[in-house]
Amino acid sequence: MRKYLILIGLFFCVIINAQNPLFIPPSLTGTTFNLNIQNGVTQFYPSINTPTYGINGPLLGPTLIVNKGDIVTMNVTNSLTGNGNATTMHWHGMHVPAMDDGGPHQLILQNTTWSPSFEIKNDAATFWYHPHGAGKTDLHVSKGLAGMIIVKDAAEAALTLPRTYGIDDFPIIVQTKSFDVLNQIAISTQYDTVVMVNGTIAPFLNAPAQVVRLRLLNGSSGRTFMFGFSNNMNFQLIANDGGLLDTALTLNRILLSNGERAEILVDLSALLNSSVLLMNYGTEIPLGIMGADSVGNATYQILDYYNNPLNGSDYKVMNIVVGAQTSNPVTTIPTSLVPFTPWSLASATINRNFVLDTLTEGFTMPQPAEGPFGINRKFFAMDSINEVVYLNDIETWTIINSTLVAHPFHVHDVQFYLVDINGAPVPNYEHGKKDVVLVMPGDTVRFITKFEDFADDSVPYMYHCHILHHEDDGMMGSFLVLDTNGTSVREYISNALVSVYPNPSDDIWNVNGKSDTKIVNAVLYNAFGEVVVELPIEQHLNSFSIKINNQNLSKGFYILKIDGTENIVTVKLIKN
């Protein structure tokens, strides 16, 4: 242990003393995005090679810039090597069909390409993309698989805001990582002592002496940040998870938990030829939050939590070096932004309760600060649907935290508006559309949302804690959105239309498809990417059929991969 702590101390000294130019991920625009998930090597420290994962590069991924109303195609190829490296890619915060959401049920096997197409329905905002595989989210994100998504729309374009990417509008992906004695990235430890922005340790950003826009994303596996500036200057919060607020809010601190985003405007006009630090004020983080001085109580603690020098400490995240203005600077900050109207409580037809607990099935004496954690006394199971909601319903969800640690609660598919916290009004900075809310120990949080546009009778969405090892350990549930009219979105991939009946099933799946190319083979995989069986195909003119007897298969989710001469189709199958 002493050797480990000395190594951590050396890393911490490097963080404090080194200065490295901030890496700005390249941006991609258009409607077709080719994203290659690949192995890489990154030198976080001079002459030390660390194996990493990246998207179109060795670490992290490009920033995807899209427009509301566009129909986009994401060609995601899994080129990872090594055994068992099937993965997924989730569009965090995006309102897309369940089959395109990239949760654990949309498995991308090694050496295959997943190509979801969907309309951009979200308002202008900052989103991100990252893997969401069952049990592997922390590993894949920590090793580098994450990127930012920027959505633009007409309402945002009408405002005088900084929006030139990398010049006055900056992606700021903040993460902490842990390294072992072999300089490998470690996961599920309390030694995340290395702070990075966009994969850069101890970065400096050259910024112009004018109003700049920082798109803050907490991409860490488990740490919450209290952001502010070293001179305590004010900044204006203009957007959170789901888009712009109605008015700019003046703050000098912003708390961001895992997966949350905040767009802030910072006026650097008075700081020409000087610098200011973006800080984490850990001494101000409320107790119970990962990153605070203390989590738990006198009886229940998190193992090794107090050995991490970042916990409860103030430290710099990034140095901002202020230089000359651009040729067309933004020098004012709009006060009025984009109005929004939350749904009324009277319009909600259902309330659901979700208890974040440690009284999980199979554990008689769980640890209420360290877990294992569940939701409503259950762990996540690939073969279970926890909730069923109905298309166009407005619901309130009540989240009750009965544990000793704060949990960032994230819902796929929808954005929501917070209603109250412990029955009291919501703070101003929590107004607007959100998809993550940090629920403090002992607190009860209520939000309202509407399930619009997409229904699917077999493919679920997720809700879960966004502390990644909590999610991987099972603090997650699934929900189906059903259409009471009996219609749902069908799955189009490449040039094939595939239907399965019945699905779920406990005896036979009948697979029928239309294709303008020849089908070469069909293989059934289990949820871990292992081959179950190669299947015979009945080929017809412009169509095909496959009959699968599943009576001898275990309950759970399976992936049917159908190879054509010009396309690949993947279908999710459920065995009851």
SEMI-659521 format. One record per residue: residue in one letter; x, y, z of N, C-alpha, C in turn. Coordinates in steps of 0.2 Angstrom, whole numbers, plus 5000, padded with zeros to 4 digits. Example, Ala and Ser with C-alpha at 12.3 -4.5 7.8 and 13.67 -1.06 7.14 Angstrom:
<recs>
A506649725039506249785039506649845039S506449895035506849955036506450005039
</recs>
This chain:
<recs>
M500449945000500050005000500450065000R501050065004501450125004501750144998K501950094994502250104987501750134983Y501150104983500550134979500450204980L500450224987500350294989500850344987I501550314987502050354984501950364977L501750314973501650324966501150374965I500550374969500050424968500350494969G500750504974501050564976501450594970L501850544967502250574961501750594955F501250554954500750574949500450644951F500250654957499950714959500450774958C501050764959501550814958501650834951V501550784947501550794939500950844937I500450824940499750864939499850934940I500150944946500251014949500751054945N501251024943501851064940501851064932A501551014929501651014922501151064918Q501251084912500851124908500851094901N500251074899500151044892499651084888P499651094882499151124878498551084878L497951104879497351074879497151044872F497050974872496850944866496150964864I496050984858495350994856495150944851P494650904853494450844849494250874842P494450844836494250864830493450864829S493150904825492450904824492250864818L491650834818491350804812490650834811T490550854805489850874803489550834797G488950844796488550814791488050774793T487850724790487250674792487550604792T488150584790488350514790489050524794F489050484799489650484803489950414804N490550404802490950344802491350344809L491250304813491550304820491850234821N492550234821492850174822493150164829I492850114833493050104840493750064840Q494250084842494950054841495350054847N495850014847496350014852496850064851G497150094856497650144855498250144860V498750184860499250194865499250274866T499250294872499350364874499850374879Q500250424878500850444882500550504887F500250484892499950534897500550564901Y501150524901501750544904502350534899P502850574899503350574894503650504894S503750474888504050404887503750344890I503050354893502750304896502150284891N502050224889501550214884500950174888T500350204888499850174891499250144886P499050084886498550064882497950094883T497550124878496950154878496450134873Y495850154873495350144868495150214865G495050224859494750284856494350274850I494050324848493550324842493850364837N494050334831494450374826495150394828G495350374834496050394836496150354842P496750364846496950324851496550334858L496250394859495950414865495350464863L494750454867494150494866493950484858G493450534857493150524850493050594847P492950604841492850674838492150704841T492150764841491450804842491050804836L490450774837489950774832489450834832I489450874827489050934827488450914822V487850924824487250904820486750954821N486250954817485751004817485050974818K484651004822483950984824483550974817G483250914816482850904810483250854805D483950854806484250814801484150734803I484150694798484150624799484950604798V485150574803485850554803485950474804T486550454801486750384801487350374805M487450334810488050324814488250254812N488850254808489150194806489650174812V489550134817489950124822490250054821T490950054820491249994819491649974825N491649914828491949884833492649854831S493149884831493849864829494249844835L493949844841494349824847494649754846T495249744849495549674849495549644856G495649584857495649554863494949514864N494949464869494349424870493849464873G493249454871492649474875492549554874N492749584869492749654868492149674864A491549644864490949674862490849734866T490449784862490349844866489649874863T489549934865488949974863489150044862M488650084859488750154859488150194860H488050224866487450264868487550334867W486950364864486950434863486650474869H487050484874486750504880486450574880G485750564882485350624882484950634875M485050594870484750604864484050564864H483550594861482950564860482850524854V482950464854483050414848482650354850P482450314844482150254845482550204850A482150164853482550114858483050074855M482850054849483350004845483950044843D483950114843484550154841484850184847D484650164853484850204859485550184861G485750124859486450104861486550074868G486050054871486050024878486349954877P486349914883486649854883486349804878H485749814876485449764871485649784864Q485949834862486249844855486949834855L487149764856487849744856488149754850I488749784849489149784843489749734844L489649674841490149624841490849644838Q491349614840491949634837491949624829N492249664826492349664818491649674815T491149704818490549714815490349794815T489949814811489749884811488949884813W488849934817488149944819487950014816S487350024812487250084808486550104810P486450134816485750164817485650224813S485050244811484850304808484250334812F484350394813483750424817483750504816E483150534817483050604816483350634823I483650694822483850734828483250774830K482950754836482350784838482550834844N483150824847483350874853483450944851D483250984855483451054855484151064855A484451124853485151144854485351134861A485951094861486151074868486851034867T487151024873487750984873487550914875F487750854871487650794873488350754873W488250684874488950654873488750574871Y489250544869489150474867489750434871H489550374873489950324876489650254876P490050204878489850134878489350124884H488950074883488450064888488349984889G488849944888488849874888488749854895A488349794896488249764903488849744906G489049774912489649764915490249784913K490249824907490949854904490949924903T490449964906490350034904490950064908D491150054914491750084917492350074914L492450014912493149994908493150034902H492650024898492750054891492750134891V492350164896492450234896493050264899S493250224905493950244908494550234903K494550184899495050184894495050224888G494450264888494450324883493950324878L493350284879492850284874492350334876A492350394873491850454875491950504870G491450544868491550604864490950644865M490950704863490450754863489950764857I489350774858488850794853488650864854I488650904849488350974849487750974844V487150994847486550994843486451074842K486351094836486151164834485451164832D485151224833484451234830484351314829A483851334826483651404824483651444830A483351424835483251464841483951484844E484351434844485051454847485451494842A485351484836485651524831485451604831A484851614833484651684833484951724839L485251694843485551724849486351744848T486551804851487251824850487651784855L487951724853488251684857488951654854P489451644858490051614855489851544852R490051534846489851464843490351444838T490951474838491551444833491951394837Y491851334835492151274838492851284839G493151274845493851274846494151344846I493751394845494051464845493751504850D493051504851492751544857492251494860D492151434857491651384860492051324861F492151304867492651244869492251184872P492451124869492251064873492751054879I492451044885492851034891492550974894I492850914892492750844895493150834901V492950834907493350834913493250764916Q493850724917493850664920494350654925T494250604929494850584933494950504932K495650494932495750424931496250394936S496250324937496750294941497250254937F497850254939498350214936498750164941D498850104938499150064943499950064942V500350024945501050024945501350014938L500949984934501149964927500950024922N500650074925500450134921499850114916Q499450064919498850044916498250084919I497750094915497150124918496750074922A496650094928496350044933495650074934I495150024935494450044936494250024943S493650054945493350034951493750034957T494150094957494650104963494450174966Q494750184972494650254975495250294974Y495750274969496350304968496350344961D495750374959495750414953496050484955T496650484955497050544957497350594951V497150564945497450604939496850644936V496850704936496350744933496550764926M496050754921496150764914495550814911V495750844906495250884902495350864895N494850834892494950814885495550764884G495650724889496250674889496950704891T496950774892497550804894497650824901I498250804904498450814911498750884911A498550924916498750984918498751034912P498151044909498151074902498051154903F498251184898498151254897497751274891L497351314891496851334885497051404883N497251414877497351484875496651514873A496351564876495751594874495751664873P495251694869495351764868494951804873A495251864873494951914879494251944877Q493751894877493051914875492651864879V492051864877491551814880491651744877V491851694880491951624878491451574881R491351524877490851474879491151414881L491051384887491351324889490851274890R490851214886490351164887490651114892L490451114898490751074903490351004903L490750954903490450884903490850854909N490450824914490850784919490750714916G491350684913491350624910491750574914S491850584921492150544925491750484927S492050434929491750374931491350374938G491650414942491250424949491350484953R491750534950491850594954491350654952T491150684957490750754956491250814957F491150864953491550924953491150984955M491451034959491151094960491551144956F491351164950491751204946491751284948G492251314948492251394949492951414946F493051474947493751504944494151534950S494751534949495251544955495151624957N494951664953494851734956494151744958N493751694958493051694961492551734956M492751744950492351784946491751754944N491251794942490551764940490551734933F490151694932490051664925489251664924Q489051654918488351644917488151574914L487751544918487451474916486951484910I487051464904486551474899486151404897A486451344899486151284897486351234902N485951184903486151124906486051064902D485851004904485850944900485450944894G484850974894484450964888484351024884G484751084886484651134881484751204885L484551254882484651324884484051334890L484251384894483851404899483451464896D482951484900482551544898482951614899T483351614904483751674905484451644908A484951694907485551674909485651684917L485951634920485951634927486651654930T486751704934487451724936487651684942L488151644942488451604947489151614948N489451584953490251584953490451514955R489951464956490051394957489551354953I489651294950489151254947489451174949L488951144952489051074954488851024948L489250984946489150944940489250864942S488750824943488850754944489050714937N489150654938489350614932488750614927G489050624921488550634915488250694914E488250744919487950804918488350854914R487950894910488250954906488051024908A488451074907488251144908488651184903E488251224900488651274896488651344899I489251364900489351434904489651484899L489551544900489851604897490351634902V490951644900491451674904491751734900D491651794903491951854900492651864902L493051854898493851864899494051934896S493651974895493852044892494352074896A494352074903494752114907495452074909L495452014906496051974908496551964903L496552014898497052014892497752004895N498151954892498851944894498951924901S498451894904498551864910498151794910S498051764916497751694916497351684922V496851634921496451614927496351544927L496251514933496151444933495451424934L495251374930494651334931494851284937M494451294942494551254948494051204950N494151154954493751114957493751134965Y493251154968493151174975492851114979G493351064980493151004983492951014990T493251074993493051085000492351115001E492051124995491351154996490851104993I491051044991490550984989490250964995P489550954996489250935001489450865003L489450845009489650775012489150725009G489350665007488950615004489050604997I489350654994489450654986490150634985M490250584980490950564978491350624976G491850634980492250694979492250744985A491850734989491850774995492350745000D492350785006492850765011492650695014S491950685014491750625018491150595014V491150525014490550495012490450435017G489750435019489650375024489550405031N489650365036489550385043490050355047A490050365053490550335058490550255057T490050225055490050155055490150125048Y489950155043489950135036490450185032Q490950165029491450205025491550165019I491850205014492050175008492850165008L492950095007493650075008494150125004D494650145007495250185004495050255002Y494350275004494150345001494550395004Y494850395010495150445013495950445011N496150395007496850395005496950434998N496350454995496350494989496450574991P497050604989497150674990496650724987L496250694982495850744978495150754982N494950704986494350704990494350764995G493850804994493750864999494250914998S494650914992495150964991495051014986D495351074986495251124980495851114976Y495751104969496351094965496151124958K496651134954496551164947496351114943V495951124938495751084933496051104926M496051174925496351194919496551264919N497151284916497351354916497151384910I496751444910496551484904497051544903V497351544898497851594896497551644891V497451704893497051754889497451794884G497251784878497651824873497151874869A497351894863497051944859496351914857Q495951964856495251954853495251924846T494751884845494651864838494451924833S494351914827494151964822493451994823N493051944826492351964827492051934834P492351974839492251944846491451954848V491251904852490651914856490851954863T490552014864490752044870490252064875T489652034873489052044878488751974879I488351974884487951914886487251924886P486851884882486151894882485851874889T485351914891484951894897484351844895S484051864890483451814888483751764883L483551704884483751644880483151614876V483051554878482451514875481951494880P481351514879480851494884480651424884F480451394890480251324890479651324895T479251274894478651264898478551194900P478751184907478651114909477951094909W477851024909477150994909476851014916S476251024916475951034922475850974926L475850974933475750914937475050884936A474550924935473950904933473850854927S474350864923474250824916474650754917A474950744923475250684924474750634926T474750574923474250514924474550464929I475250464930475550404933476150434937N476250414944476850424947477150354949R477850354948478250294949478750314954N478850264959479350274964479950224963F480550254963481150224962481550234969V481650174972482050184979482750154977L483250204978483950184977484150154984D484350084984484350054990484950004990T485049974996485649924997485249864999L484649865000484249805002484149754996T484649734993484649704986484549634987E484149604982484049534982484749494982G484749444987485449404987485949434992F485749494995486249525000485849535006T486049505012485749515018486049575022M486749585021487049645025487449685020P487149715015487549765011487749825014Q488249855011488649915014488249975011P487950015015487550075013487950135010A488650125011489050185008489450155002E489550085001489950054996489550014992G488949984994488549944990488649874992P488449824987488149834981487449874981F487349914976486649954976486249924971G485549934972485049914968484549974967I484049954963483450004963482849964964N482449984969481849944970481949874972R482549864976482749794978482949744973K483149774967483349734961483949754958F484349704956484949714951484649714944F485049744940484849744932484949674930A484449654926484549584922484349594915M484749574911484649574903483949554901D483749504905483049464903482449494906S482549544910481949574913481749644911I481149654911480849724910480549744917N480849804919480649824926480049874926E479949914920479349954920479049954913V478449964912478149974906477750044906V477950084901477550154901477250154894Y476850204893476450204887476550274883L476550264877476750324872476250374874N476550434874476250504875475950514882D476150464887475950474894476350524897I476150564901476550614905476550584912E477150574915477250544921477650584926T477550574933478050594937478450534940W479050544941479450494944479750524951T479750484956479950504962480550454964I481150494965481750454966481950464974I482050404977482150414985482750374986N483250414989483950384990483950364998S483950294999484050265005484750245007T485250265003485950245004486250305008L486950295009487350345012487750385007V487650375000488050404995487550434990A487750494987487350524982487450484976H486850484972486850444966486550494960P486950494955486650534949486250484945F485550504945485050464942484950484935H485050444930484950454923484450414919V484050444915483550414911483650424904H483650364900483650364893483050384890D483050404884482450424879482250494880V482150514886481750574888482150624891Q481950694891482250744895481650754900F481850784906481350794911481450864915Y480950884918480950944922480950924930L481350954934481350934941480650974944V480350944948479750964951479950994958D480250954962480350974969480950924972I481250954977481750914981481550914988N481350854991481150854998480550894999G480150904993479550944994479651024993A480251044993480451114992480651134985P480551194983480751214976481451194974V481451194968482151174964482551234964P483251224965483651284964483651304957N483751374956483751404949484251364944Y484751344946485251314942485051244939E484551214943484251154941483651154937H483451214935482851224930483051204923G482551194919482651174912482651104911K482751084905482751014903483350974906K483250914909483850874911483750804910D484350764910484250694910484650654915V484950694919485350674925485150714931V485050684937484950724943485350694949L485650734953486050704958485550704964V485450644967485050634973485450614979M485450664983485850664990485550604994P486050584999485750535004485150555008G484650515008484050535012483550575008D483750605002483350644999482850614995T482250654993481750624988481750684983V481850664977481750704971481250684966R480850734964480250714959480350754953F480250724947480250754941479650734937I479550774931479050754927479250754920T478950704916479250694909478650664905K478750664898478250644893478650594889F478350534887478650484883478350494876E478650524872478450544865478750504860D478450504854478750484847478850414846F479250374851479450314850479150254855A478950204851478750144855479050084852D479150034856479449974854479249914859D478949864856478649814861479149764863S479849764861480349714863480949744865V481149804863481749834865481649894870P482049884876481949934881482449994881Y482250044885482750094887482950084894M483450124897483750114903483650164908Y483650154914483750204919484250184924H484650224927485250194931485550254934C486050234939486550274942487050284937H487350344937487850364932488550354935I488650334941489250314944489350244941L489850244936489950184932489950124935H490350114940490450044943489750034947H489350074949488750064952488250034946E488250064941487950044935488149974933D488749964932489049894930488849844935D488849864942488649814947487949794947G487549834944486849814943486349864945M486549934947486149984949485750014943M485349974940485049994933484449954932G483949984929483349954927483149974920S482649934917482449944910481649954910F481449994904480750004903480650004896L480049974895479749974888479250034887V479250064881478750114879478250074874L477650064876477150034872476650084869D476450064863475950104859475250074860T474750104863474150074864473750064858N473950094853473650084846473950014843G474449984846474749924843475249934838T475449994837475950004832476650024835S477150004832477850024835478350024830V478850054831479450064826479750004824R479749984818480149924815480849944814E481249894814481949904813482249904806Y482449954803482749964797483549964798I483849914795484649924795484849904788S485249954785485449944778484849934773N484849884769484249874765483849824767A483749804773483349754775482849774780L482249744780481749754785481649684788V481749674795481749614798481149614804S480749564804480249564809480349494813V480149494819480249434823479549424827Y479349354826478749344830478749274833P478549254839478449304844479149324847N479149384850479749404853479549454859P479649434865479949374868479549314866S479949254867479749194866480049144870D479649084872479949034876479948964872D479848964865479948904861480248914854I479948964850480248974843480249044842W480749074838480749134835480649124828N480149154825480149154817480349224815V480949224811481249284808481049284801N480849344799480649354792480949424790G481249424784481549484781481449494774K481549554772481549574765482249604764S482549584758483249614757483349614749D483649664747483849664739484449634738T484849604743485449564742485349494745K485849454743485849384745486049384753I485749334757485949324763486449264764V487049284767487549234766487549184772N487449214778487449164784487049204790A486849164795486549194801486849154807V487049194812487349174818486949194824L486849154829486549174835487049184841Y487049244844487549254849487249264856N487549244861487249264868487449334870A487249364875487349434877488049444879F488449394879489149404880489549404874G489249404868489549394862489849334860E489649274863489849204862489349174857V489649134852489249104847488849044850V488149054849487748994851487648944846V487448964840487348924834487348954828E487548924822487448944816486848924813L486448964809485748944808485648934800P485248884798485048884791484548934789I484548954783484149014780483748984774E483149004774482748994768482749054764Q483049054758483149114754482549114749H482249164748481649174743481849234739L481449244734481549304730481449364734N481949404735481949474738481649464746S481749404748481549394755481949334758F481849324765482149264768481849254774S481849194777481549174783482049124787I482049134794482449084798481949064804K482049004806481648974812482148954817I482048984823482548964828482148934834N482348874836482048834841482448854848N482148894852482548914858482348884865Q482048824864481748784870482348764875N482948754872483548734876483948784878L483748854876484248904878484048934885S484548964888484348994895483949064893K483649084899483249144898483749204897G483549254893483949314892483949344885F484349384884484449424878484949384873Y484749384867485249354862485249404856I485749394852485849444846485949394840L485449404835485549374829485849414824K486449394821486749434816486649394809I486449434805486249414798486749444793D487149404789487649434785487349434778G487349484774487149494767487749504763T487749504757488249514752488449594753E487949634755488149704755487949744761N487649704766487449734772487549684778I487449704784487449664790486849684794V486449644797485849654801485949624807T485749664813485749634820485049644823V484849584826484149584828484249564836K483849594840483849574847483249524848L483449474852482949424853482949404861I482349394863482249384870481949314872K482249274876482049214878481749214885N481049204885480749204892480949144896
</recs>
